[in-house]
Amino acid sequence: MNNNNRGRYPPGIGAGRGGGMNANPNFQSRVPQQQYVQRHFGQNHHQQQYNHHQQNLNQQQQQQQQQWLRRNQLAAADSSVDEVEKTVQSEAVDSSSQDWKAKLKIPPADTRYQTEDVTATKGNDFEDYFLKRELLMGIYEKGFERPSPIQEESIPIALTGSDILARAKNGTGKTAAFCIPALEKIDQDSNFIQVVILVPTRELALQTSQVCKELGKHLKIQVMATTGGTSLKDDIMRLYQPVHLLVGTPGRILDLAKKGVCILKDCSVLVLDEADKLLSSGVSTFNRAAYSFSSFKSSDFDVFSYISCYC
């Protein structure tokens, strides 16, 4: 009989786990576990990272393609929008150009009989001369519809700064023929005399200055008339204020220039209205006035002179 108890188990324990007569009723089978360890784990991890990176690149490329397509669509839409905006703007400009004309207080049309001196025109419009809109407003409100023959011939040349010698009858628009380009060439921001209009009589000075005021009433231009027989003190006080256009007789302008209150050094436009009368009566006075004007001018500055003579 073997007395070695080291190999013995308590009753019911260790007597076989697979069943049988002496099987342990409390035995619980273990959950099957993985018996093999996965090899090359590092290589598989790198492969997954590479695949994920390729997927990201493909997604980025698709997004870029969609963005380019979207940009092209937007560019095409913008071009069409630009064309529509240009059309709308052009229509707005046309409508605005019609609006400012519709707001003008245009006098009734002149129905009097007109001779060929007024009707023999080339069919031009005042807008063809690219005048300031404010000046055009004054022209239309003055009652001018189209340029007269003398205006068609003189205004384009006068706007270039060339000297002009013109001859026209009364009532053909010769006063506006030199007033319109003179007003156009005035810089409203420069407060000094830029235009001088010499006339032979006081009545003509008042009439010409009134025409200039009516034509330039929408412009920020100051017009002054000075003649003999009026208060010299008032003229001196007036010249201390801004004056852009000066209309007067030669004698009075000469006196003001001698006193140093009529500064003509920056004047660029000289107009001689009814020059035949200026040269026939009081030639010495006119010569002295012309000399006083030219003495303030630099030798390299062109003077625009409009001399109007009529029979």
Number of C-alpha atoms within 10 A of each C-alpha: 3 4 5 7 7 6 5 10 10 7 10 13 15 12 16 12 15 10 11 9 8 14 16 17 10 9 11 8 8 6 6 6 6 7 6 6 7 7 8 8 9 8 9 11 11 11 11 11 11 12 12 12 12 12 12 12 12 12 12 12 12 12 12 12 12 12 12 12 12 12 13 12 12 13 12 12 12 14 12 12 13 12 12 12 13 12 12 12 13 12 12 13 12 11 12 13 12 11 12 12 16 10 9 12 13 17 11 8 9 10 6 6 5 12 9 10 16 17 14 12 16 12 11 13 13 19 11 8 13 11 16 13 15 16 21 21 21 23 21 18 19 15 14 18 14 19 22 24 22 23 24 19 15 20 21 16 14 23 17 11 17 14 18 17 12 16 15 17 14 12 10 20 18 21 20 21 24 27 23 24 23 26 23 19 18 22 13 15 9 13 14 23 24 24 25 23 24 27 23 23 16 18 11 18 23 18 14 22 21 16 17 25 20 16 23 23 17 14 19 13 20 19 18 22 19 25 23 15 8 11 10 15 9 10 19 16 10 14 18 11 11 15 19 23 25 23 26 26 24 26 20 19 25 21 16 17 17 12 10 11 16 20 17 20 15 15 21 20 23 21 23 21 23 21 20 15 16 21 14 10 11 13 12 13 17 21 14 14 21 16 13 18 19 15 12 14 17 11 9 6 9 13 18 20 21 25 19 21 18 12 7
